[in-house]
Amino acid sequence: LLTSRRFFLPSTANTGNYENAVLWTGQVYGTEQAIADAPDARWVTLPTNERAGVLTHPAWLGAHGGNFEDDPSAVHRGKWVRENLLCGYVPPLSSVRVMAKVGPHAPDKSARARLAEATASDQCQACHALMNPLGYPFETYNHAGYLRQWDRGADGGQAMPDGTSTLTGMPDPALDGPVANAVELSEKLADSPYVKRCFVRQTFRYFMGRPENLTDACTLSQMEQAYDTNHGSFLRMVN
């Protein structure tokens, strides 16, 4: 779920015979290869340094991105990871007592620069320290999930995309430390027992329609055991 390099891409066959069909069908994935209209052919292995699992899928990135390439998409993506994979809590905007808004668009300010500038104060960091470090690794992609070829530089020119981040104070100490991009972050999350248990809890909440409580401890333990003994089988976990 978090580390696979195999993605189910659209077929480039029978696309209406319009020019550049191959280019536009696979462009969001960074590929121009021809893909036959058959299930097996549509499973394509992408480069190991570009994609890894659902958190690097264009659909997820686009769903949690802004409207423009220099929007603070990192906030939305980091918040999702914090709440859904770490079972953490981020206070809602209704609790914010300062102007929660990034500065104006500028040719010399990337999304990351605009966000860092807007949230630098201690007042902002109370919440943004929970989200920004988890969202910055996704800055190697733009708001729509395309792999960035370049980003806005401080001199007004082009700069290399920056997905580096240092995680601190994480609920699983093994997650603390530097990551270079979203691929490394995804691999760290996939290796974490804490993330796995949060995934089990989120599954329980979804199917039961309520939060877990102390009396559910045995059920959650059995779900985790079924998941582990069946090589990560989701079906066995909920069976």
N, C-alpha and C positions, 0 to 999 in steps of 0.2 A: 504493500500500500504506500509506503513512504520511500522506497528505494528502487523500485523497478525502472529500468530504462526502456522497457517495451511499451509503446503507446499505440493505441488503435486510431490510425490516421484515416482521413477521408480518402476514398478512391479517386484517382485522377482520370479514370476511364468513364465514358458516358457522361461528361459534365456539360454537354450542350455544344461541344465542338467550337467553343469560343477561344480566341487567341490567348495564349499564356495560361491555359487552364491548369497546367502542372504547377506553374509558379505560384498562383494565388491559392490553390488548394492546400499546398504544403508550406506556404510561406510562414505562417505563425509558428510552425515547428522548425523552421530554418532548413527545410529540405525542398529540393526541386525534382526529386526522383519520381519516376512513374510508378504508380501503385495500382495494381490490378483490382478489379471489382470482385474480390473474393475475400472471405473472412481471414484466412491464413495470411494472405498477402498484405492485408491492412495492418497486421501487427508488425510494427517497425521498431527496431532497436536504435535509439538515438544516442548521440555521443555522451560518454559518462560524465563529462564536465559541464553539460548543458541542462540535463533534465534528470530528475530522480523522484519518481512517485507523484502522488496527487498534488502535493504542495507546489510542484513546478509545472503542473498541467495548465495550459492556457485558459481552460474553463474556470479553474479555481482562482487563478491570478486575475482574470478579467472580472470575476464576480466580486472580488475584494480589492478592486482598483478604482481609481478616480476617473474623471472624464478626460483628463489631459495627462500627457506623459510626465509632466513635472508636478503633478498633484501629490499630496502626502499619502500615497497608497500604503506606505510602510505602516502607518498607524492602523489601518483596517486589517492588514494582514497579520501584524504583530498581535493585535487584540484577539483575533480569531485563534491564533496558536495558543496564546495565554489561557483563554477561556475553554477551548475545546480539546486541546491536547495536554494541557497542564492542569486542567480543572481549577484554574485560578479565577480571581474576581477583579474586574476593573470597574471602578466607580462610574456611573452613567454621567452623561453630559449635564443632566439636571443638577448634579452636585458641584459642577464647575463654577467658580466665582470670578474667573478672569476671562478675558477675550480669547476664546478658543478658535483662533483663525491664523492661518499662515499669511505671510506677507505677499505682495503682488508678484506676478510672474515677471521674470527678468532673464535676459539672455545669458547672464553670467551666474545664474543660480540654479542648480539641479534640484530635483525634488528633495533629495537628502539634505542639501544645504538650506533650503527654505524651511524644512521641518526642524532641523537642528537649531536654526536661528530663532524660530518661533517658540520652541519649547525648552530653551536653555535655562530659564529661571527655576528656582527651587519650587515655586508654586506649581509650575507645570510638571516638573519631574516627579512629583508625588504619584501621578498617574502614568506619565509618558515613559518613565523608567521601566514600567511593566510591559510596555508595548514596543517602543522604538527599537531597542536592541534585537528583539525578535523579528521586527519588520525590515530592518536594514539589509539583511542578507538577500531579500527579494528585489533589491534595487538593481540587480543584474538583469531584471526584466522590466518592461515598461508597464503602463497602466492596463494594457490589453493582453499581457502575457507573452509578448514578443521578446526574444532575447535582445537586449540592447547591444548595438554595435558600438555606440558611443554615447556619451552623456554631455551635459552642459558643463563647460569648464569655467573656473573662476576668472579667466581672462577673456571670457566671451567666446572662446573657441570650443573645440571638441576635447573631451577628456575621456579617459577610460572609465567605464562603469565601476562603481565602488559598492561591493556587497559585503565588505568586511564588518565584523561586529565582535564585541567581547561580551559574553554573557556572564553575569555575576548574580549571586544571591538566588540561584535557581532552586526550585524545590527538590531537585535531584542534583547533588553536588557534582556528579559526573558530567552534567551538562554545562557547568561553568567552564569558561575559557574562550579562546578566539575561534571564530569560524570565518572562512573566506567568502562564502556565498551560500545560497539557498540549498545547493546540493549537499554541502558539508553539514548544514543545519539539519536537513532531513535525515541524513545518516545518523547524526547524534541522537535525534529524537527517536529514531527507529530502534536504537540500541538501549534505550532507557526503560527499565522496569517500571518507573514511575509513570511514564507516558503510556505504557501498555495498560497499567491499572486504571488510568484515567479513561482510556479507550473502552475498557470493560464497563466502567461506571457509566459512561455516556451511552453505551449500548443498552444497559439496564434501564436507564432513565427514558430512553426512546420507546422501548417496547412496553415498559410498565406504565408510562405516562405520568411518572412522579419521581421526585428525588429519592435516592436511597436513604435508609436510616440504619441505626445500629442493629436492628433485627434482621437486616438483609446481609449481614457480614458473611454468613455461611453460603448464601447463594452467590455472592460475588466471588468468594474463594473458589467455589465449584466451577464457575464460569471461567475463571483464570486457569484453573487446572485443566479443564477441557480444551481450552485454547492452546496451552503449552504442550499437552500430550498428543495433540492431533496436528502438530506442526503449523500452528497459527490458523487453524480452520475456523472461520467465522460461523459457519453453519453448525459445527459441533459446539461452539461456545453458546449459541442461543437455543440449541436443541433441548 
